Structure formats: structure tokens, C-alpha cells
Amino acid sequence: MTGTTRVELRGMLRRRLSDTGQEPLWDDQFLNDAIAEAVRRYSARFQREATETIPVIAGDRKVTVPAGINPLRIVKIFDDRGDIWRQWGETMRSVPPVAYAPSTGDRFWRVWGNEIMLASPVSRSGTWRLEHLADRTNVTDDVTPMDLQPGDEDIHIALAMNVALIRRAIADGKRTTGKGAHPLIGAARMAQVDADKLFWLRRRRALGTTMSIEEPG
């Protein structure tokens, strides 16, 4: 598996912070912590697309959500034939799936608590495919590739810069009694603006849209 590692991302971050001298201002652990926080913020907007297989038994009307999966982030469910079961919604005319209620004959599902309720019983035992959105993994070594979408390194660096600059400003503020905003706060805000812009551009690309700029008449 290839991809950007934490040590590579840390190097990019140092160059953005102009902190590549013999005696850097920020040590590696400080930047690693900023990168870890950036992972959490990145994951809040762009979860990783993941799949899980779940065993089912003929006649089942409810299935327990596997450990480690957020039930509210389940996107699609396919049975062992590859047929999709549609998620039930309030706007549907069909009654909501309930395990002990009579079968409606529909291939609908809904989540309640940690269980997937089915409108109809499982027709045969087998393995179903569950597609869901997962939190990004926080890499804690310098060898494993970071859990990022290819091309999203700039977003991550901007987020990590914001974290590092704010934390540095807070630490400096505790040691001084000066009034007014710390000069690093302005740089931190600019880093967040950059991150927000990159997030927006990323969503535009994901939607397959293009931006056009009108030439002045």
C-alpha cells in the first residue's frame, strides 16, 4: 500500500510553517499531535467509505450491527444475491420495519439502536454486504500511510497548521501578560480559511461539477 506517511506530512507541515532550521520551534511530538487533531477534523467532514460482511440466517427480521460500525452511518445493504435493500424513510407509505410485525413483503430496512430491522424475513442464510462511512484512522507511526484520500494532503496540512498555530499562541499567552491578540492567531485564521476553501473545492470535485469564472464584459 502506498500513500503519504506521517513523517512526510510532518515535513510538509514544517515547510509551510517555515520551521526547517537546525533548531526548529516545534518538536516532532507537537506536530504529531496537531496532525492527529487534523485527522479528527478531516474525518468529521470526509469519512472513509468502508464495507463489512454480516452473516444472516433464513427467517431473520433483525440483524445486529457489527461492533465498530456507527449504525447511523450505514449507507447501503445488499443481500447475498447482490440485490439492494432500500432504507425505509418517513415519507414512504409502507409501515416502518419492525421485527415482530407481519412481513410487508418489501425489501426495506431501518436502524433502531444497534439493530437493523427488516420489513421482510431473510429468504435464505448467507452473507450480506453492508456499506458504511467510517472514521479515519489516526496513524501513530511514521511508516504506515495516512488515512487520507489521495490529493487531500493540502487540506490536512492547512488543518494541522491551524491547530499548531493556535496551540502555540495559547502556550505563549500563558507565559506573557501582554494585551491584544497574539500575532499567530491571524495566521491560524488564515490557515482555517484555506482549509475551508479546500474542503469546498473537494466537495465540488466529488460532485463532478466544474467552476466557471465569467470574464468581465
C-alpha positions as a Markdown table, in Angstrom:
| # | Residue | x | y | z |
|---|---|---|---|---|
| 1 | Met | 0.0 | 0.0 | 0.0 |
| 2 | Thr | 1.4 | 3.4 | -1.0 |
| 3 | Gly | 0.5 | 6.9 | 0.3 |
| 4 | Thr | 1.7 | 9.8 | 2.3 |
| 5 | Thr | 3.2 | 8.8 | 5.7 |
| 6 | Arg | 3.1 | 10.9 | 8.9 |
| 7 | Val | 6.8 | 11.7 | 8.6 |
| 8 | Glu | 6.2 | 13.1 | 5.0 |
| 9 | Leu | 3.2 | 15.0 | 6.1 |
| 10 | Arg | 5.2 | 16.4 | 9.1 |
| 11 | Gly | 7.9 | 17.6 | 6.7 |
| 12 | Met | 5.3 | 19.3 | 4.5 |
| 13 | Leu | 3.9 | 21.0 | 7.6 |
| 14 | Arg | 7.3 | 22.2 | 8.7 |
| 15 | Arg | 8.0 | 23.7 | 5.3 |
| 16 | Arg | 4.6 | 25.5 | 5.4 |
| 17 | Leu | 5.5 | 26.8 | 8.9 |
| 18 | Ser | 9.0 | 27.8 | 7.7 |
| 19 | Asp | 10.4 | 25.7 | 10.6 |
| 20 | Thr | 13.1 | 23.7 | 8.9 |
| 21 | Gly | 16.1 | 25.2 | 10.6 |
| 22 | Gln | 18.7 | 23.4 | 12.8 |
| 23 | Glu | 16.7 | 24.3 | 15.9 |
| 24 | Pro | 13.1 | 24.1 | 15.0 |
| 25 | Leu | 10.5 | 25.9 | 17.0 |
| 26 | Trp | 8.1 | 22.9 | 17.2 |
| 27 | Asp | 9.3 | 19.5 | 18.1 |
| 28 | Asp | 8.1 | 16.3 | 16.3 |
| 29 | Gln | 5.6 | 15.3 | 19.0 |
| 30 | Phe | 4.0 | 18.7 | 19.0 |
| 31 | Leu | 3.4 | 18.5 | 15.2 |
| 32 | Asn | 2.3 | 14.9 | 15.5 |
| 33 | Asp | -0.4 | 16.0 | 18.0 |
| 34 | Ala | -1.5 | 18.7 | 15.6 |
| 35 | Ile | -1.7 | 16.2 | 12.7 |
| 36 | Ala | -3.7 | 13.8 | 14.9 |
| 37 | Glu | -6.2 | 16.6 | 15.6 |
| 38 | Ala | -6.3 | 17.4 | 11.9 |
| 39 | Val | -7.2 | 13.8 | 11.2 |
| 40 | Arg | -10.2 | 14.1 | 13.5 |
| 41 | Arg | -11.4 | 17.3 | 11.9 |
| 42 | Tyr | -10.9 | 15.9 | 8.4 |
| 43 | Ser | -12.8 | 12.7 | 9.3 |
| 44 | Ala | -15.7 | 14.8 | 10.6 |
| 45 | Arg | -16.3 | 16.0 | 7.0 |
| 46 | Phe | -14.9 | 13.2 | 4.9 |
| 47 | Gln | -15.5 | 9.8 | 6.4 |
| 48 | Arg | -13.8 | 6.7 | 4.8 |
| 49 | Glu | -16.1 | 4.5 | 2.6 |
| 50 | Ala | -15.9 | 1.0 | 4.1 |
| 51 | Thr | -17.6 | -2.3 | 3.8 |
| 52 | Glu | -18.5 | -5.1 | 6.2 |
| 53 | Thr | -19.9 | -8.6 | 5.6 |
| 54 | Ile | -22.6 | -9.7 | 8.0 |
| 55 | Pro | -23.9 | -13.3 | 8.4 |
| 56 | Val | -27.7 | -13.7 | 8.3 |
| 57 | Ile | -29.9 | -16.7 | 8.9 |
| 58 | Ala | -33.1 | -17.6 | 7.0 |
| 59 | Gly | -36.1 | -16.1 | 8.7 |
| 60 | Asp | -34.2 | -13.3 | 10.5 |
| 61 | Arg | -36.1 | -10.0 | 10.8 |
| 62 | Lys | -33.4 | -8.1 | 12.6 |
| 63 | Val | -29.6 | -8.2 | 12.4 |
| 64 | Thr | -27.1 | -6.8 | 15.0 |
| 65 | Val | -24.9 | -4.1 | 13.7 |
| 66 | Pro | -21.2 | -5.3 | 13.9 |
| 67 | Ala | -19.0 | -3.8 | 16.5 |
| 68 | Gly | -17.1 | -0.7 | 15.4 |
| 69 | Ile | -19.8 | 0.5 | 13.0 |
| 70 | Asn | -21.9 | 3.6 | 13.6 |
| 71 | Pro | -25.4 | 2.4 | 12.9 |
| 72 | Leu | -26.4 | 5.9 | 11.7 |
| 73 | Arg | -23.6 | 5.8 | 9.1 |
| 74 | Ile | -24.9 | 2.7 | 7.3 |
| 75 | Val | -25.5 | 3.7 | 3.6 |
| 76 | Lys | -26.5 | 0.6 | 1.7 |
| 77 | Ile | -27.2 | -3.0 | 2.4 |
| 78 | Phe | -27.0 | -5.8 | -0.3 |
| 79 | Asp | -28.2 | -9.4 | 0.3 |
| 80 | Asp | -26.3 | -12.5 | -0.8 |
| 81 | Arg | -27.8 | -12.2 | -4.3 |
| 82 | Gly | -26.5 | -8.7 | -4.7 |
| 83 | Asp | -30.0 | -7.2 | -4.5 |
| 84 | Ile | -30.2 | -3.9 | -2.6 |
| 85 | Trp | -32.4 | -3.4 | 0.3 |
| 86 | Arg | -33.7 | 0.1 | 0.5 |
| 87 | Gln | -33.6 | 2.2 | 3.6 |
| 88 | Trp | -37.0 | 2.9 | 5.0 |
| 89 | Gly | -38.0 | 6.6 | 5.3 |
| 90 | Glu | -40.8 | 8.6 | 7.0 |
| 91 | Thr | -42.1 | 9.7 | 3.6 |
| 92 | Met | -42.7 | 6.1 | 2.5 |
| 93 | Arg | -46.2 | 4.8 | 2.5 |
| 94 | Ser | -45.1 | 1.4 | 3.9 |
| 95 | Val | -45.1 | 1.0 | 7.7 |
| 96 | Pro | -41.7 | 1.0 | 9.3 |
| 97 | Pro | -39.9 | -2.3 | 9.6 |
| 98 | Val | -40.5 | -4.0 | 13.0 |
| 99 | Ala | -39.0 | -7.4 | 13.8 |
| 100 | Tyr | -42.2 | -8.8 | 15.4 |
| 101 | Ala | -44.7 | -7.2 | 13.0 |
| 102 | Pro | -46.2 | -9.0 | 10.0 |
| 103 | Ser | -44.0 | -9.0 | 6.9 |
| 104 | Thr | -44.8 | -6.3 | 4.4 |
| 105 | Gly | -43.1 | -8.2 | 1.6 |
| 106 | Asp | -40.8 | -5.2 | 0.9 |
| 107 | Arg | -37.0 | -5.2 | 1.0 |
| 108 | Phe | -36.8 | -2.3 | 3.4 |
| 109 | Trp | -34.6 | -1.8 | 6.4 |
| 110 | Arg | -34.2 | 0.8 | 9.2 |
| 111 | Val | -31.9 | 1.1 | 12.2 |
| 112 | Trp | -33.0 | 1.3 | 15.8 |
| 113 | Gly | -30.4 | 1.3 | 18.5 |
| 114 | Asn | -27.8 | -1.2 | 17.4 |
| 115 | Glu | -30.1 | -3.4 | 15.3 |
| 116 | Ile | -31.1 | -3.4 | 11.7 |
| 117 | Met | -34.9 | -4.1 | 11.4 |
| 118 | Leu | -36.1 | -5.8 | 8.2 |
| 119 | Ala | -39.5 | -5.4 | 6.7 |
| 120 | Ser | -39.4 | -8.9 | 5.4 |
| 121 | Pro | -37.6 | -12.1 | 6.7 |
| 122 | Val | -34.3 | -13.1 | 5.2 |
| 123 | Ser | -35.1 | -15.7 | 2.5 |
| 124 | Arg | -32.0 | -17.8 | 2.9 |
| 125 | Ser | -28.9 | -18.0 | 5.1 |
| 126 | Gly | -25.8 | -16.4 | 3.8 |
| 127 | Thr | -23.6 | -13.3 | 4.0 |
| 128 | Trp | -24.8 | -9.8 | 3.3 |
| 129 | Arg | -22.7 | -6.7 | 2.3 |
| 130 | Leu | -23.0 | -3.6 | 4.4 |
| 131 | Glu | -21.6 | -0.3 | 3.1 |
| 132 | His | -21.0 | 2.4 | 5.7 |
| 133 | Leu | -18.9 | 5.5 | 6.5 |
| 134 | Ala | -16.1 | 5.0 | 9.0 |
| 135 | Asp | -14.0 | 7.4 | 11.0 |
| 136 | Arg | -10.5 | 7.9 | 9.6 |
| 137 | Thr | -7.7 | 6.0 | 11.4 |
| 138 | Asn | -5.2 | 8.1 | 13.4 |
| 139 | Val | -1.8 | 6.7 | 12.3 |
| 140 | Thr | 0.6 | 6.6 | 15.2 |
| 141 | Asp | 3.9 | 5.7 | 13.4 |
| 142 | Asp | 6.0 | 7.2 | 10.6 |
| 143 | Val | 5.8 | 4.3 | 8.3 |
| 144 | Thr | 2.1 | 3.5 | 7.8 |
| 145 | Pro | 0.3 | 5.6 | 5.1 |
| 146 | Met | -2.1 | 8.2 | 6.4 |
| 147 | Asp | -5.8 | 7.5 | 6.1 |
| 148 | Leu | -6.4 | 10.3 | 3.6 |
| 149 | Gln | -8.0 | 10.5 | 0.2 |
| 150 | Pro | -5.3 | 10.9 | -2.5 |
| 151 | Gly | -4.8 | 14.6 | -3.2 |
| 152 | Asp | -6.1 | 15.7 | 0.2 |
| 153 | Glu | -2.8 | 16.4 | 1.8 |
| 154 | Asp | -3.2 | 20.2 | 1.4 |
| 155 | Ile | -6.4 | 20.1 | 3.4 |
| 156 | His | -4.7 | 18.1 | 6.1 |
| 157 | Ile | -1.7 | 20.5 | 6.3 |
| 158 | Ala | -4.0 | 23.5 | 6.5 |
| 159 | Leu | -5.9 | 22.0 | 9.4 |
| 160 | Ala | -2.7 | 20.9 | 11.2 |
| 161 | Met | -1.3 | 24.5 | 10.7 |
| 162 | Asn | -4.4 | 25.9 | 12.3 |
| 163 | Val | -4.1 | 23.6 | 15.3 |
| 164 | Ala | -0.4 | 24.1 | 15.7 |
| 165 | Leu | -0.6 | 27.9 | 15.5 |
| 166 | Ile | -3.5 | 28.2 | 17.9 |
| 167 | Arg | -1.8 | 25.9 | 20.5 |
| 168 | Arg | 1.4 | 27.9 | 20.2 |
| 169 | Ala | -0.4 | 31.2 | 20.7 |
| 170 | Ile | -2.2 | 29.8 | 23.8 |
| 171 | Ala | 1.1 | 28.5 | 25.2 |
| 172 | Asp | 2.8 | 31.8 | 24.6 |
| 173 | Gly | -0.2 | 33.7 | 26.1 |
| 174 | Lys | 0.2 | 31.7 | 29.4 |
| 175 | Arg | 3.8 | 33.0 | 29.7 |
| 176 | Thr | 3.1 | 36.6 | 29.0 |
| 177 | Thr | 0.8 | 39.3 | 30.3 |
| 178 | Gly | 0.6 | 41.3 | 27.1 |
| 179 | Lys | -2.7 | 42.6 | 25.9 |
| 180 | Gly | -4.3 | 42.1 | 22.5 |
| 181 | Ala | -4.4 | 39.1 | 20.1 |
| 182 | His | -1.3 | 37.0 | 19.6 |
| 183 | Pro | 0.1 | 37.6 | 16.1 |
| 184 | Leu | -0.1 | 33.8 | 15.4 |
| 185 | Ile | -3.9 | 33.9 | 15.8 |
| 186 | Gly | -4.2 | 35.8 | 12.5 |
| 187 | Ala | -2.1 | 33.2 | 10.7 |
| 188 | Ala | -4.2 | 30.4 | 12.3 |
| 189 | Arg | -7.4 | 32.0 | 11.0 |
| 190 | Met | -5.9 | 32.2 | 7.5 |
| 191 | Ala | -5.0 | 28.5 | 7.7 |
| 192 | Gln | -8.6 | 27.7 | 8.6 |
| 193 | Val | -9.8 | 29.8 | 5.7 |
| 194 | Asp | -7.5 | 27.9 | 3.4 |
| 195 | Ala | -8.8 | 24.6 | 4.8 |
| 196 | Asp | -12.4 | 25.6 | 4.4 |
| 197 | Lys | -11.8 | 26.7 | 0.8 |
| 198 | Leu | -10.0 | 23.3 | 0.0 |
| 199 | Phe | -12.9 | 21.5 | 1.6 |
| 200 | Trp | -15.3 | 23.3 | -0.7 |
| 201 | Leu | -13.3 | 22.6 | -3.8 |
| 202 | Arg | -13.0 | 19.0 | -2.7 |
| 203 | Arg | -16.8 | 18.7 | -2.5 |
| 204 | Arg | -17.2 | 20.3 | -5.9 |
| 205 | Arg | -14.9 | 17.7 | -7.4 |
| 206 | Ala | -16.7 | 14.9 | -5.6 |
| 207 | Leu | -20.0 | 16.1 | -7.1 |
| 208 | Gly | -18.4 | 16.1 | -10.6 |
| 209 | Thr | -19.1 | 19.8 | -11.1 |
| 210 | Thr | -16.9 | 22.4 | -12.6 |
| 211 | Met | -16.5 | 26.1 | -11.7 |
| 212 | Ser | -16.5 | 28.8 | -14.3 |
| 213 | Ile | -15.4 | 32.3 | -14.0 |
| 214 | Glu | -17.1 | 34.9 | -16.2 |
| 215 | Glu | -14.8 | 37.3 | -18.0 |
| 216 | Pro | -15.6 | 41.0 | -17.4 |
| 217 | Gly | -17.5 | 42.5 | -20.3 |
